[in-house]
Amino acid sequence: MRLLPYECEIIDATAQDMANAVIEKIIEGRDDDYDIRRVIPKMDKILTVFVRDTVAYVNISSRIKEEMKHREEDEKLFIYQIVNSLTSLKGIRFVRFTLDGAIHKDFLGFYDMRDTFKFSYPE
């Protein structure tokens, strides 16, 4: 499994406004191609983002865990779909995660969510 590049137009604005638009696009997803599996469930208010300096702070609602498979590949794809998308924006270099507004060691149990993440080239 791997991430597939997808380009969409985001209006040039503040880093915060662009990050909000990207999060909306990620949740909306592309359901028109049945050969591509959705990583992030299409649920209201499961991800929010706040940008300060060059860091995007993404809050994950724990409700999302009910809809996700609890496998290492899925957690990796989840993290890097968000990280690679946000760090492609002007003004954002890093991503930090919280779960229900608090810092947690893990999300699905495979990656340390206390880390600061940066863009990673697809494997």
C-alpha positions in Angstrom: 0.0 0.0 0.0 1.2 3.5 -0.8 0.0 7.0 -1.1 -0.9 8.2 -4.6 -0.2 11.8 -5.5 -3.4 13.8 -6.1 -3.3 17.5 -7.1 -6.1 19.9 -6.4 -6.1 23.7 -6.4 -5.9 25.5 -3.1 -6.4 29.3 -3.3 -3.2 31.1 -2.2 -4.1 32.6 1.2 -2.8 32.5 4.8 -1.2 29.2 5.9 -4.2 28.7 8.3 -6.8 29.2 5.5 -4.9 26.9 3.1 -4.5 24.2 5.9 -8.2 24.3 6.6 -9.0 23.8 2.9 -6.6 20.9 2.7 -8.1 19.2 5.7 -11.5 19.6 4.1 -10.2 18.1 0.9 -8.6 15.2 2.7 -11.9 14.3 4.6 -13.9 14.8 1.3 -11.6 12.3 -0.4 -12.0 10.9 -3.9 -14.8 8.4 -4.0 -14.9 8.4 -7.8 -12.1 5.8 -8.2 -13.0 2.4 -6.7 -9.4 1.2 -7.2 -8.2 3.7 -4.5 -9.0 2.9 -0.9 -10.0 5.7 1.4 -7.6 6.0 4.4 -9.5 8.8 6.2 -13.2 8.2 6.9 -15.6 10.8 5.5 -16.9 12.0 8.9 -17.8 15.5 10.1 -15.4 17.3 12.5 -12.9 14.5 12.8 -9.9 16.6 12.0 -9.1 20.2 12.8 -5.9 22.2 12.2 -4.3 25.2 13.8 -1.1 26.8 12.3 1.5 28.6 14.3 4.9 29.6 12.9 5.7 26.8 10.5 3.9 24.0 12.4 0.4 22.7 11.7 -1.2 21.3 14.8 -3.8 18.7 13.8 -6.3 17.5 16.3 -7.9 14.1 15.7 -11.3 13.1 17.1 -11.1 9.7 18.7 -14.4 8.9 16.9 -12.3 8.2 13.8 -10.7 5.1 15.4 -14.0 3.3 15.2 -14.0 3.6 11.4 -10.3 2.7 10.8 -8.5 -0.6 10.5 -6.0 -0.9 13.3 -3.0 -1.9 11.2 0.5 -0.3 11.0 0.1 0.4 7.2 -3.2 2.2 7.8 -1.7 4.4 10.6 1.3 5.2 8.4 -0.9 6.2 5.4 -3.2 8.2 7.7 -0.3 10.2 9.2 1.5 10.8 6.0 -1.5 11.7 3.9 -2.0 14.5 6.4 1.6 15.4 6.8 2.6 15.4 3.1 -0.5 17.3 2.2 0.0 20.1 4.8 3.7 20.4 4.3 3.2 21.0 0.6 1.6 24.3 1.6 3.6 27.6 1.7 4.4 28.4 5.3 4.0 24.9 6.8 7.1 22.7 7.4 6.1 20.4 10.2 3.0 18.7 11.7 2.1 17.8 15.3 -0.9 15.7 16.3 -3.2 15.7 19.3 -6.1 13.3 20.0 -9.2 14.9 21.4 -7.2 18.0 22.2 -4.5 16.3 24.2 -1.0 15.0 23.4 -1.0 11.2 23.3 1.8 8.7 22.7 -0.1 6.8 20.1 -3.1 6.9 17.9 -3.6 3.3 16.7 -0.6 2.0 18.6 2.2 1.9 16.0 3.7 5.5 15.7 4.7 7.9 18.5 2.2 10.8 18.0 4.3 13.0 20.3 6.8 13.4 17.4 7.0 16.3 15.1 6.4 15.0 11.5 7.8 16.4 8.3 7.3 15.5 4.6 8.4 12.0 3.7 8.9 10.9 0.1 6.5 8.0 -0.9 8.2 4.6 -0.8 
